[in-house]
Amino acid sequence: MAATQKSDKPVVLITGASAGIGDAIARRFAAAGWNIVGVARRKERLEALKESLAGTAEVAICVGDVTDPQVPVAAVKTAMDSFGRLDALVNNAGSGKWGFAHETDDATLDEVIDTSFKAPFRFAREAIPAMTDGGAIVNIGSTFGLVGGAGGGAYCAVKAGMVGLTQSLAADYGLQGIRTNLVAPGVIRTDMTDAVWEAAPFRRLNHEMTPMNREGTVSDVANLVYFLASDEGSYINGQSIALDGGWTTTKMLSMEALMSERVPQAAE
């Protein structure tokens, strides 16, 4: 497609599009008739996404680390060169590193901040001038940005910061018709969480405190992200929506947890 030719389909730019939640988001938008700009470090994964969506959506690829300040510039340029427009940005890429504050060194702190805060800020900074009335930014946060998590350290702090960024962007650009919202998923099963999914402490903290009879899925996240970016969510702005089956808003404990015998921890 020539750089000067504007696509007749809306275009979404998705970071971390090569796997997990990002991959599901890309497929949801493609199914609704959008074209995709996928950003990720793994070119082979992006190429596989492009191939699998051939005939459904056009996928333009931008390979790079989102912490590189030049990648947001390159990604927006890819959108404009490939499609002549940019209608939505989904800031999905992030760092999942947890740790107590006293155990977190500066390298880890910088990684979390650079990946999960600076990168979304930079992508928004680059995307907003390319958007017109009806544009949308959807940030992917976490329920642990809405409530504190033991051992969350930098992760929880940065995810809480994303709530503030979302509200600030909503206030600054809503009058231009550009909406900004945040989706805060509970723990969703992906490659990132698969290794701990069946661990007893993980299940007690998450599954046994969620008042739902099923687990959340990447499709659940993708559906909400699409709704917020689409015309169907066109009067929603500045909101942080927990997608967690009720985890953040209830003090539910499963019957197994309520009836279990509490075993005191031995003093160290």
Secondary structure as UniProt FT lines:
FT   TURN            3..4
FT   STRAND          11..15
FT   TURN            16..18
FT   HELIX           20..31
FT   TURN            32..33
FT   STRAND          35..40
FT   HELIX           43..52
FT   TURN            53..56
FT   STRAND          59..63
FT   TURN            66..67
FT   HELIX           70..83
FT   STRAND          88..91
FT   HELIX           101..103
FT   HELIX           106..113
FT   HELIX           114..118
FT   HELIX           119..127
FT   HELIX           128..130
FT   TURN            133..134
FT   STRAND          136..140
FT   HELIX           143..145
FT   TURN            150..151
FT   HELIX           153..173
FT   HELIX           174..176
FT   STRAND          179..185
FT   TURN            191..193
FT   HELIX           194..196
FT   TURN            197..198
FT   HELIX           200..205
FT   HELIX           207..209
FT   HELIX           218..229
FT   HELIX           231..233
FT   TURN            234..235
FT   STRAND          240..243
FT   TURN            245..249
FT   HELIX           255..259
//
